[in-house]
Amino acid sequence: MKEYDFIIIGAGAAGLMIADGMGKDPAFKDKSILLLDKEDKTTNDRTWCFWEKGQGTFDTIIHKQWDDIYFAGKNHRKTYSIAPYSYKMIRGIDFYTNFLERIASYPNVTFRQEVVNNILDEQNIGVKVITDKTTYVAKQVFDSQFNFKKIADRPKYPILQQHFIGWFIRTKEPVFDPSKATFMDFSVEQKGNTRFMYVLPFSKNYALFEYTLFSASLLPKEEYEVAIKEYMDTHFKDVEFEIVEKERGSIPMTCFDFTELNSGNVYHIGTAGGWSKPSTGYTFRNTAIKSEALIQHLKENKPLHSFQKRNRFWFYDVLLLNILYRNNALGRSIFESLFAKRKPQLIFKFLDEETRWYEDVYIMMAPNPVPFVKSLIRHVYWILIGKKKRW
Ligand SMILES: Cc1cc2nc3c(=O)[nH]c(=O)nc-3n(C[C@H](O)[C@H](O)[C@H](O)COP(=O)(O)OP(=O)(O)OC[C@H]3O[C@@H](n4cnc5c(N)ncnc54)[C@H](O)[C@@H]3O)c2cc1C
């Protein structure tokens, strides 16, 4: 059985960032690292967007970036300049190719395409990772396989999902404005949920349209697609178009404590480690920040159980998700009040968990406070009576 210091399961966003971070850091030069994925990572299976101030570490592979975003609620509609932030997009395939090329140049990191069938944490002996080809042993495993059922089986907190289907649309005529991204367009029918369209125009005749919900249950595939067709009919009537590519996704939105899934030598990373922001589903930039912090944590020989800590933003997410779980239709008015009354720069800062406490208060005073106060009272009451399910 071949032995490694670290085995990373999954060469997705988190696995690749951690493998690259270890590979280029001299502190890990004597450590052997194996990266496993069931895929060869040569498919463009997703696009990642995130906001960032100024220049960033992924700039060489950015496919497109926007300095203006558009938000539309029921009554409030506005295009915002988001400087000093920009909204950046990376194509999955560019990220995989770039990171796998770099990883191939590190002598101590090996990438293998194998399916992991089982992981056995044998505590003092190490972890056995059983694949479709062989069995490996590692001192420490980082696992990015996300299994929705595992969190759904332990529902202490409500579980919503950011779920969507996206169409990459090419039109004959130049009809799009590539200078601004539609961040959230709530003009679509809400049907008792939080539903919006997300539009990323790459050029005047090529754009990604994503029909997105923040809700508990997925829709039948046709419902997302009919909504995209209707949106095209409303906003680009009689414009001829072809669907070039499609993507779909579902990202967990929950305050579930993902560290419960870890064992002594198996630590979950990425979405599987709870690195998706519960209130938005945004994961990519957080994964970059967390991966760097995790590597630093390992270098300082700190135990992994002390890596992730809850902060006050986690609690704000608890309150919001409870509201959206109980009354999913409130999402539009909450986001609309935020964008109508506060600058997007402050909203981004808050979502990046970088605001000071008085800025938090200012942000939270934008929407109608009643649902938030009720959510807070309910939460405190459930703690006092020792209720196991906080929803
Ligand atoms: C279509 C889509 C679009 C998204 N867009 C955004 C966005 O715009 N912004 C944002 O912040 N977040 C976005 N996300 C959310 C999040 O950033 C991504 O899901 C991100 O890829 C999560 O990284 P990860 O490493 O946790 O998981 P993944 O990138 O999914 O990586 C997990 C890896 O594990 C491998 N794997 C799974 N099971 C096995 C097994 N048994 N054996 C071996 N390998 C296995 C998979 O093949 C995969 O490569 C999006 C998600 C999707 C699905």
The ligand as an SDF file (V2000), in Angstrom:
LIG
                    3D

 53 58  0  0  0  0  0  0  0  0999 V2000
  -22.5570   25.0920  -11.8400 C   0  0  0  0  0  0  0  0  0  0  0  0
  -22.0250   25.7460  -10.5660 C   0  0  0  0  0  0  0  0  0  0  0  0
  -21.7410   27.1060  -10.5720 C   0  0  0  0  0  0  0  0  0  0  0  0
  -21.2580   27.7260   -9.4010 C   0  0  0  0  0  0  0  0  0  0  0  0
  -20.9950   29.0530   -9.4350 N   0  0  0  0  0  0  0  0  0  0  0  0
  -20.4560   29.6490   -8.3490 C   0  0  0  0  0  0  0  0  0  0  0  0
  -20.0960   31.0210   -8.3900 C   0  0  0  0  0  0  0  0  0  0  0  0
  -20.3500   31.7170   -9.3840 O   0  0  0  0  0  0  0  0  0  0  0  0
  -19.5030   31.5580   -7.2810 N   0  0  0  0  0  0  0  0  0  0  0  0
  -19.2360   30.8340   -6.1610 C   0  0  0  0  0  0  0  0  0  0  0  0
  -18.6670   31.3600   -5.2130 O   0  0  0  0  0  0  0  0  0  0  0  0
  -19.6130   29.5390   -6.1000 N   0  0  0  0  0  0  0  0  0  0  0  0
  -20.2010   28.9330   -7.1440 C   0  0  0  0  0  0  0  0  0  0  0  0
  -20.5150   27.5940   -7.0870 N   0  0  0  0  0  0  0  0  0  0  0  0
  -20.3610   26.9030   -5.7950 C   0  0  0  0  0  0  0  0  0  0  0  0
  -18.9500   26.3900   -5.5170 C   0  0  0  0  0  0  0  0  0  0  0  0
  -18.0090   27.4180   -5.6950 O   0  0  0  0  0  0  0  0  0  0  0  0
  -18.5700   25.2400   -6.3860 C   0  0  0  0  0  0  0  0  0  0  0  0
  -19.4580   24.1740   -6.2340 O   0  0  0  0  0  0  0  0  0  0  0  0
  -17.1450   24.7590   -6.1190 C   0  0  0  0  0  0  0  0  0  0  0  0
  -16.7440   23.9680   -7.1950 O   0  0  0  0  0  0  0  0  0  0  0  0
  -17.0170   24.0010   -4.8060 C   0  0  0  0  0  0  0  0  0  0  0  0
  -15.7090   23.5580   -4.6680 O   0  0  0  0  0  0  0  0  0  0  0  0
  -15.3780   22.1600   -3.9840 P   0  0  0  0  0  0  0  0  0  0  0  0
  -13.9380   21.9290   -4.1330 O   0  0  0  0  0  0  0  0  0  0  0  0
  -15.9910   22.1260   -2.6510 O   0  0  0  0  0  0  0  0  0  0  0  0
  -16.2060   21.0880   -4.8340 O   0  0  0  0  0  0  0  0  0  0  0  0
  -15.9900   20.6700   -6.3420 P   0  0  0  0  0  0  0  0  0  0  0  0
  -15.3740   21.7650   -7.1200 O   0  0  0  0  0  0  0  0  0  0  0  0
  -17.2990   20.1180   -6.7990 O   0  0  0  0  0  0  0  0  0  0  0  0
  -14.9120   19.4940   -6.2540 O   0  0  0  0  0  0  0  0  0  0  0  0
  -15.2060   18.2260   -5.7380 C   0  0  0  0  0  0  0  0  0  0  0  0
  -14.4140   17.2340   -6.5600 C   0  0  0  0  0  0  0  0  0  0  0  0
  -14.5390   15.9500   -5.9590 O   0  0  0  0  0  0  0  0  0  0  0  0
  -14.5730   14.9870   -6.9900 C   0  0  0  0  0  0  0  0  0  0  0  0
  -15.1700   13.7720   -6.4590 N   0  0  0  0  0  0  0  0  0  0  0  0
  -16.4250   13.6260   -5.9710 C   0  0  0  0  0  0  0  0  0  0  0  0
  -16.6100   12.3360   -5.5860 N   0  0  0  0  0  0  0  0  0  0  0  0
  -15.4560   11.6860   -5.8320 C   0  0  0  0  0  0  0  0  0  0  0  0
  -15.0330   10.3310   -5.6430 C   0  0  0  0  0  0  0  0  0  0  0  0
  -15.8500    9.3950   -5.1330 N   0  0  0  0  0  0  0  0  0  0  0  0
  -13.7770   10.0070   -6.0030 N   0  0  0  0  0  0  0  0  0  0  0  0
  -12.9360   10.9400   -6.5250 C   0  0  0  0  0  0  0  0  0  0  0  0
  -13.2880   12.2280   -6.7140 N   0  0  0  0  0  0  0  0  0  0  0  0
  -14.5290   12.5860   -6.3820 C   0  0  0  0  0  0  0  0  0  0  0  0
  -15.4050   15.6630   -8.0660 C   0  0  0  0  0  0  0  0  0  0  0  0
  -15.1870   15.0950   -9.3430 O   0  0  0  0  0  0  0  0  0  0  0  0
  -14.9370   17.1050   -7.9790 C   0  0  0  0  0  0  0  0  0  0  0  0
  -13.8940   17.3900   -8.8840 O   0  0  0  0  0  0  0  0  0  0  0  0
  -21.0460   26.9580   -8.2230 C   0  0  0  0  0  0  0  0  0  0  0  0
  -21.3630   25.5990   -8.2320 C   0  0  0  0  0  0  0  0  0  0  0  0
  -21.8430   25.0040   -9.3860 C   0  0  0  0  0  0  0  0  0  0  0  0
  -22.1820   23.5270   -9.3450 C   0  0  0  0  0  0  0  0  0  0  0  0
  1  2  1  0
  2  3  1  0
  2 52  2  0
  3  4  2  0
  4  5  1  0
  4 50  1  0
  5  6  2  0
  6  7  1  0
  6 13  1  0
  7  8  2  0
  7  9  1  0
  9 10  1  0
 10 11  2  0
 10 12  1  0
 12 13  2  0
 13 14  1  0
 14 15  1  0
 14 50  1  0
 15 16  1  0
 16 17  1  0
 16 18  1  0
 18 19  1  0
 18 20  1  0
 20 21  1  0
 20 22  1  0
 22 23  1  0
 23 24  1  0
 24 25  2  0
 24 26  1  0
 24 27  1  0
 27 28  1  0
 28 29  2  0
 28 30  1  0
 28 31  1  0
 31 32  1  0
 32 33  1  0
 33 34  1  0
 33 48  1  0
 34 35  1  0
 35 36  1  0
 35 46  1  0
 36 37  1  0
 36 45  1  0
 37 38  2  0
 38 39  1  0
 39 40  1  0
 39 45  2  0
 40 41  1  0
 40 42  2  0
 42 43  1  0
 43 44  2  0
 44 45  1  0
 46 47  1  0
 46 48  1  0
 48 49  1  0
 50 51  2  0
 51 52  1  0
 52 53  1  0
M  END
$$$$
